[in-house]
């Protein structure tokens, strides 16, 4: 991660800019609700491991009174914005009874001189 907490993730023709809260898919801007964007960024930042539903709810919603359905709706929204599908997943894999994992390979960030 570079200075200021800004991270740019690139994969499969998609660019996620965490500072700008923007998503470009094949050059077209995609929109996500704030919490869905935060779920996506959390999955990207923790892509080396599966992330449990409980962890996502705790880290993103920060309250225990959120149902799994709120998280499931966020995942559906993310998949739609990214052009992903649960069968077969190219980007976000559902791990039954556990949670989710970001599975696409990231492209290296361009070198800034």
Secondary structure, DSSP 8 states (H G I E B T S, - for coil): --GGG--EEEETTEEEETTTTEEEETTEEE---HHHHHHHHHHHHTTTS-EEHHHHIIIII-STT--HHHHHHHHHHHHHHHT--STT-SSEEEETTTEEEE-S---------
